[in-house]
Amino acid sequence: MSVVIDKPPTPVTASFAIRDIPDGCTLPVRVHPGARRNAITGIHDGALKVSLTTPPTDGRANQSLIAFLAGELHLPRARVTLLTGATSRSKSLRIAGLSAAQLRAQLRDTLAPPKTG
């Protein structure tokens, strides 16, 4: 699965609200369900912006979000769980087994503009 970035990305900095918790970290996410394609589209108000093709019905977008991010982070789905925001566009996910610094490094690579040449 490839990452599609629609706009120039915002650098992943300390203002990106990833927090360490025991045995992992939390990742704030802002979801746009019913989009044309699945993509990480940048950062909005300290949260990772993710577009999903799945409509927001019966929790399907939540499951799609977990599957998509697990794939992008090269993690098993069981290591990504929804903490808050089951019925909201603003969500908080628990990423087990990664520190905030490790997740920031992975997202920095994901959000980096493609190198040409």
Buried (B, 14 or more C-beta within 10 A) or exposed (E): EEBEBEEEBBEBEEEBBBEBEEEBBBBBBBBBBEBEEBBBBBBBEBBBBBBBBBEBEEEEBBEBBBBBBBEBBEBEEEBBEBEEBEEEBEBBBBBBEBBBEBBBEBBBEBBEEEEEE
